[in-house]
Amino acid sequence: MNYLIAVLSDRFQVEAAYTALEKENFPKEQISILGQGYKSADEFGFIQPNKQAGKQSKKLLYWVIPFGFAAGYAFNILSGIEIFSWAGAIGNHVIGGILGAASGGLGAVLVGGAVGWTVGSGDALAYRNRLNAGKYIIVFKGTEAQVREATRIIRQYEPENIQGYTEPVSA
């Protein structure tokens, strides 16, 4: 499926663009308006940056914690640091591994969360910010030819931003 997303500065522009698309006999199901008085970003299904950050952190946790444990364990063996005298050699190695795993977990949460929040949400965050600023968004979905035609129509209303997207086909 192909998408066209255009940001328009006011309600009159977005309604005029919607009407123009309707006059070209595009089905109403292919056109959505987002903004005050219309669908919200959540209702439409824009990715939430916090959810994306959580997913990224979780993915990173699965391999960083075991790696951190192994690195902490190995570091304690190589350095010979005695963390607790009562734990003995093996106990100190295990404690070193646990501290390494904890450090890896903290890194995963911080780095994975930051990457997921800034990059993982794609353009959705920028669109959310525009909606929060009082702008309106019109979303058109259809075939490649329909999106080209819709682009031609919407450009007449001088959108602040217009962007086409192609949804990847899942195998």
TORMARTOR-827488 format. One record per residue (C-alpha): x, y, z; residue in three letters; residue number from 1. Coordinates in steps of 0.02 Angstrom, whole numbers, plus 50000, padded with zeros to 5 digits. Layout:
// TORMARTOR-827488
<vogu xx="X" yy="Y" zz="Z" aa="ALA" i="NUM"/>
...
END
This chain:
// TORMARTOR-827488
<vogu xx="50000" yy="50000" zz="50000" aa="MET" i="1"/>
<vogu xx="50060" yy="50176" zz="49960" aa="ASN" i="2"/>
<vogu xx="50029" yy="50326" zz="50071" aa="TYR" i="3"/>
<vogu xx="50033" yy="50512" zz="50044" aa="LEU" i="4"/>
<vogu xx="50044" yy="50623" zz="50198" aa="ILE" i="5"/>
<vogu xx="50026" yy="50811" zz="50182" aa="ALA" i="6"/>
<vogu xx="50035" yy="50941" zz="50320" aa="VAL" i="7"/>
<vogu xx="49920" yy="51090" zz="50296" aa="LEU" i="8"/>
<vogu xx="49920" yy="51244" zz="50404" aa="SER" i="9"/>
<vogu xx="49735" yy="51265" zz="50438" aa="ASP" i="10"/>
<vogu xx="49567" yy="51179" zz="50440" aa="ARG" i="11"/>
<vogu xx="49504" yy="51268" zz="50283" aa="PHE" i="12"/>
<vogu xx="49649" yy="51204" zz="50178" aa="GLN" i="13"/>
<vogu xx="49632" yy="51025" zz="50238" aa="VAL" i="14"/>
<vogu xx="49444" yy="51024" zz="50209" aa="GLU" i="15"/>
<vogu xx="49466" yy="51098" zz="50035" aa="ALA" i="16"/>
<vogu xx="49596" yy="50966" zz="49992" aa="ALA" i="17"/>
<vogu xx="49481" yy="50829" zz="50059" aa="TYR" i="18"/>
<vogu xx="49336" yy="50895" zz="49954" aa="THR" i="19"/>
<vogu xx="49446" yy="50904" zz="49798" aa="ALA" i="20"/>
<vogu xx="49498" yy="50722" zz="49822" aa="LEU" i="21"/>
<vogu xx="49315" yy="50672" zz="49844" aa="GLU" i="22"/>
<vogu xx="49270" yy="50763" zz="49682" aa="LYS" i="23"/>
<vogu xx="49397" yy="50654" zz="49592" aa="GLU" i="24"/>
<vogu xx="49294" yy="50503" zz="49648" aa="ASN" i="25"/>
<vogu xx="49419" yy="50436" zz="49774" aa="PHE" i="26"/>
<vogu xx="49329" yy="50332" zz="49906" aa="PRO" i="27"/>
<vogu xx="49314" yy="50413" zz="50078" aa="LYS" i="28"/>
<vogu xx="49398" yy="50259" zz="50154" aa="GLU" i="29"/>
<vogu xx="49560" yy="50309" zz="50067" aa="GLN" i="30"/>
<vogu xx="49566" yy="50483" zz="50144" aa="ILE" i="31"/>
<vogu xx="49594" yy="50529" zz="50326" aa="SER" i="32"/>
<vogu xx="49609" yy="50697" zz="50412" aa="ILE" i="33"/>
<vogu xx="49708" yy="50714" zz="50572" aa="LEU" i="34"/>
<vogu xx="49701" yy="50865" zz="50685" aa="GLY" i="35"/>
<vogu xx="49589" yy="50955" zz="50808" aa="GLN" i="36"/>
<vogu xx="49410" yy="50897" zz="50781" aa="GLY" i="37"/>
<vogu xx="49465" yy="50749" zz="50674" aa="TYR" i="38"/>
<vogu xx="49564" yy="50590" zz="50709" aa="LYS" i="39"/>
<vogu xx="49708" yy="50598" zz="50830" aa="SER" i="40"/>
<vogu xx="49880" yy="50525" zz="50794" aa="ALA" i="41"/>
<vogu xx="49839" yy="50378" zz="50908" aa="ASP" i="42"/>
<vogu xx="49671" yy="50344" zz="50826" aa="GLU" i="43"/>
<vogu xx="49755" yy="50345" zz="50656" aa="PHE" i="44"/>
<vogu xx="49893" yy="50229" zz="50715" aa="GLY" i="45"/>
<vogu xx="50051" yy="50334" zz="50708" aa="PHE" i="46"/>
<vogu xx="50191" yy="50246" zz="50801" aa="ILE" i="47"/>
<vogu xx="50211" yy="50303" zz="50980" aa="GLN" i="48"/>
<vogu xx="50393" yy="50347" zz="51014" aa="PRO" i="49"/>
<vogu xx="50387" yy="50280" zz="51193" aa="ASN" i="50"/>
<vogu xx="50326" yy="50109" zz="51135" aa="LYS" i="51"/>
<vogu xx="50460" yy="50105" zz="51001" aa="GLN" i="52"/>
<vogu xx="50594" yy="50150" zz="51130" aa="ALA" i="53"/>
<vogu xx="50534" yy="50009" zz="51242" aa="GLY" i="54"/>
<vogu xx="50544" yy="49884" zz="51099" aa="LYS" i="55"/>
<vogu xx="50721" yy="49939" zz="51056" aa="GLN" i="56"/>
<vogu xx="50777" yy="49925" zz="51237" aa="SER" i="57"/>
<vogu xx="50702" yy="49751" zz="51253" aa="LYS" i="58"/>
<vogu xx="50788" yy="49691" zz="51094" aa="LYS" i="59"/>
<vogu xx="50954" yy="49756" zz="51157" aa="LEU" i="60"/>
<vogu xx="50930" yy="49680" zz="51331" aa="LEU" i="61"/>
<vogu xx="50921" yy="49502" zz="51262" aa="TYR" i="62"/>
<vogu xx="51099" yy="49500" zz="51202" aa="TRP" i="63"/>
<vogu xx="51186" yy="49635" zz="51306" aa="VAL" i="64"/>
<vogu xx="51148" yy="49560" zz="51477" aa="ILE" i="65"/>
<vogu xx="51227" yy="49389" zz="51438" aa="PRO" i="66"/>
<vogu xx="51374" yy="49475" zz="51353" aa="PHE" i="67"/>
<vogu xx="51393" yy="49591" zz="51503" aa="GLY" i="68"/>
<vogu xx="51394" yy="49442" zz="51622" aa="PHE" i="69"/>
<vogu xx="51528" yy="49353" zz="51519" aa="ALA" i="70"/>
<vogu xx="51633" yy="49512" zz="51507" aa="ALA" i="71"/>
<vogu xx="51618" yy="49548" zz="51694" aa="GLY" i="72"/>
<vogu xx="51662" yy="49369" zz="51737" aa="TYR" i="73"/>
<vogu xx="51813" yy="49369" zz="51619" aa="ALA" i="74"/>
<vogu xx="51870" yy="49540" zz="51681" aa="PHE" i="75"/>
<vogu xx="51867" yy="49478" zz="51861" aa="ASN" i="76"/>
<vogu xx="51969" yy="49323" zz="51814" aa="ILE" i="77"/>
<vogu xx="52098" yy="49426" zz="51718" aa="LEU" i="78"/>
<vogu xx="52113" yy="49567" zz="51844" aa="SER" i="79"/>
<vogu xx="52106" yy="49460" zz="52000" aa="GLY" i="80"/>
<vogu xx="52007" yy="49594" zz="52093" aa="ILE" i="81"/>
<vogu xx="51937" yy="49532" zz="52257" aa="GLU" i="82"/>
<vogu xx="51764" yy="49613" zz="52274" aa="ILE" i="83"/>
<vogu xx="51717" yy="49525" zz="52436" aa="PHE" i="84"/>
<vogu xx="51844" yy="49424" zz="52535" aa="SER" i="85"/>
<vogu xx="51712" yy="49306" zz="52602" aa="TRP" i="86"/>
<vogu xx="51653" yy="49256" zz="52426" aa="ALA" i="87"/>
<vogu xx="51808" yy="49163" zz="52372" aa="GLY" i="88"/>
<vogu xx="51878" yy="49159" zz="52195" aa="ALA" i="89"/>
<vogu xx="51727" yy="49084" zz="52106" aa="ILE" i="90"/>
<vogu xx="51606" yy="49193" zz="52204" aa="GLY" i="91"/>
<vogu xx="51702" yy="49350" zz="52156" aa="ASN" i="92"/>
<vogu xx="51701" yy="49299" zz="51973" aa="HIS" i="93"/>
<vogu xx="51511" yy="49273" zz="51981" aa="VAL" i="94"/>
<vogu xx="51487" yy="49441" zz="52068" aa="ILE" i="95"/>
<vogu xx="51595" yy="49522" zz="51933" aa="GLY" i="96"/>
<vogu xx="51483" yy="49439" zz="51803" aa="GLY" i="97"/>
<vogu xx="51326" yy="49503" zz="51889" aa="ILE" i="98"/>
<vogu xx="51396" yy="49679" zz="51895" aa="LEU" i="99"/>
<vogu xx="51441" yy="49665" zz="51709" aa="GLY" i="100"/>
<vogu xx="51265" yy="49606" zz="51669" aa="ALA" i="101"/>
<vogu xx="51190" yy="49750" zz="51768" aa="ALA" i="102"/>
<vogu xx="51301" yy="49873" zz="51675" aa="SER" i="103"/>
<vogu xx="51249" yy="49797" zz="51509" aa="GLY" i="104"/>
<vogu xx="51065" yy="49808" zz="51559" aa="GLY" i="105"/>
<vogu xx="51082" yy="49991" zz="51606" aa="LEU" i="106"/>
<vogu xx="51169" yy="50027" zz="51441" aa="GLY" i="107"/>
<vogu xx="51033" yy="49937" zz="51344" aa="ALA" i="108"/>
<vogu xx="50896" yy="50038" zz="51428" aa="VAL" i="109"/>
<vogu xx="50985" yy="50204" zz="51400" aa="LEU" i="110"/>
<vogu xx="51052" yy="50175" zz="51225" aa="VAL" i="111"/>
<vogu xx="50909" yy="50067" zz="51160" aa="GLY" i="112"/>
<vogu xx="50780" yy="50188" zz="51229" aa="GLY" i="113"/>
<vogu xx="50867" yy="50340" zz="51156" aa="ALA" i="114"/>
<vogu xx="50886" yy="50259" zz="50985" aa="VAL" i="115"/>
<vogu xx="50707" yy="50195" zz="50985" aa="GLY" i="116"/>
<vogu xx="50639" yy="50365" zz="51037" aa="TRP" i="117"/>
<vogu xx="50737" yy="50468" zz="50911" aa="THR" i="118"/>
<vogu xx="50756" yy="50352" zz="50762" aa="VAL" i="119"/>
<vogu xx="50635" yy="50206" zz="50785" aa="GLY" i="120"/>
<vogu xx="50477" yy="50308" zz="50767" aa="SER" i="121"/>
<vogu xx="50527" yy="50371" zz="50594" aa="GLY" i="122"/>
<vogu xx="50431" yy="50525" zz="50541" aa="ASP" i="123"/>
<vogu xx="50287" yy="50492" zz="50660" aa="ALA" i="124"/>
<vogu xx="50362" yy="50602" zz="50794" aa="LEU" i="125"/>
<vogu xx="50377" yy="50749" zz="50674" aa="ALA" i="126"/>
<vogu xx="50195" yy="50727" zz="50623" aa="TYR" i="127"/>
<vogu xx="50140" yy="50717" zz="50805" aa="ARG" i="128"/>
<vogu xx="50233" yy="50879" zz="50841" aa="ASN" i="129"/>
<vogu xx="50145" yy="50965" zz="50696" aa="ARG" i="130"/>
<vogu xx="49976" yy="50906" zz="50758" aa="LEU" i="131"/>
<vogu xx="50020" yy="50971" zz="50931" aa="ASN" i="132"/>
<vogu xx="50063" yy="51140" zz="50851" aa="ALA" i="133"/>
<vogu xx="49885" yy="51152" zz="50782" aa="GLY" i="134"/>
<vogu xx="49920" yy="51096" zz="50604" aa="LYS" i="135"/>
<vogu xx="49814" yy="50972" zz="50506" aa="TYR" i="136"/>
<vogu xx="49869" yy="50818" zz="50412" aa="ILE" i="137"/>
<vogu xx="49782" yy="50734" zz="50268" aa="ILE" i="138"/>
<vogu xx="49828" yy="50553" zz="50234" aa="VAL" i="139"/>
<vogu xx="49786" yy="50468" zz="50070" aa="PHE" i="140"/>
<vogu xx="49815" yy="50283" zz="50040" aa="LYS" i="141"/>
<vogu xx="49800" yy="50195" zz="49875" aa="GLY" i="142"/>
<vogu xx="49893" yy="50126" zz="49726" aa="THR" i="143"/>
<vogu xx="50047" yy="50210" zz="49657" aa="GLU" i="144"/>
<vogu xx="49946" yy="50291" zz="49517" aa="ALA" i="145"/>
<vogu xx="49812" yy="50353" zz="49639" aa="GLN" i="146"/>
<vogu xx="49945" yy="50427" zz="49753" aa="VAL" i="147"/>
<vogu xx="50022" yy="50520" zz="49604" aa="ARG" i="148"/>
<vogu xx="49851" yy="50592" zz="49561" aa="GLU" i="149"/>
<vogu xx="49816" yy="50637" zz="49743" aa="ALA" i="150"/>
<vogu xx="49986" yy="50723" zz="49753" aa="THR" i="151"/>
<vogu xx="49942" yy="50831" zz="49603" aa="ARG" i="152"/>
<vogu xx="49777" yy="50881" zz="49684" aa="ILE" i="153"/>
<vogu xx="49846" yy="50915" zz="49858" aa="ILE" i="154"/>
<vogu xx="49993" yy="51019" zz="49792" aa="ARG" i="155"/>
<vogu xx="49866" yy="51151" zz="49737" aa="GLN" i="156"/>
<vogu xx="49835" yy="51189" zz="49921" aa="TYR" i="157"/>
<vogu xx="50019" yy="51226" zz="49955" aa="GLU" i="158"/>
<vogu xx="50052" yy="51104" zz="50096" aa="PRO" i="159"/>
<vogu xx="50193" yy="51141" zz="50218" aa="GLU" i="160"/>
<vogu xx="50257" yy="50965" zz="50190" aa="ASN" i="161"/>
<vogu xx="50206" yy="50824" zz="50075" aa="ILE" i="162"/>
<vogu xx="50283" yy="50651" zz="50084" aa="GLN" i="163"/>
<vogu xx="50248" yy="50485" zz="50002" aa="GLY" i="164"/>
<vogu xx="50275" yy="50317" zz="50087" aa="TYR" i="165"/>
<vogu xx="50269" yy="50137" zz="50029" aa="THR" i="166"/>
<vogu xx="50221" yy="50006" zz="50156" aa="GLU" i="167"/>
<vogu xx="50341" yy="49859" zz="50147" aa="PRO" i="168"/>
<vogu xx="50264" yy="49695" zz="50091" aa="VAL" i="169"/>
<vogu xx="50277" yy="49561" zz="50226" aa="SER" i="170"/>
<vogu xx="50327" yy="49389" zz="50171" aa="ALA" i="171"/>
END
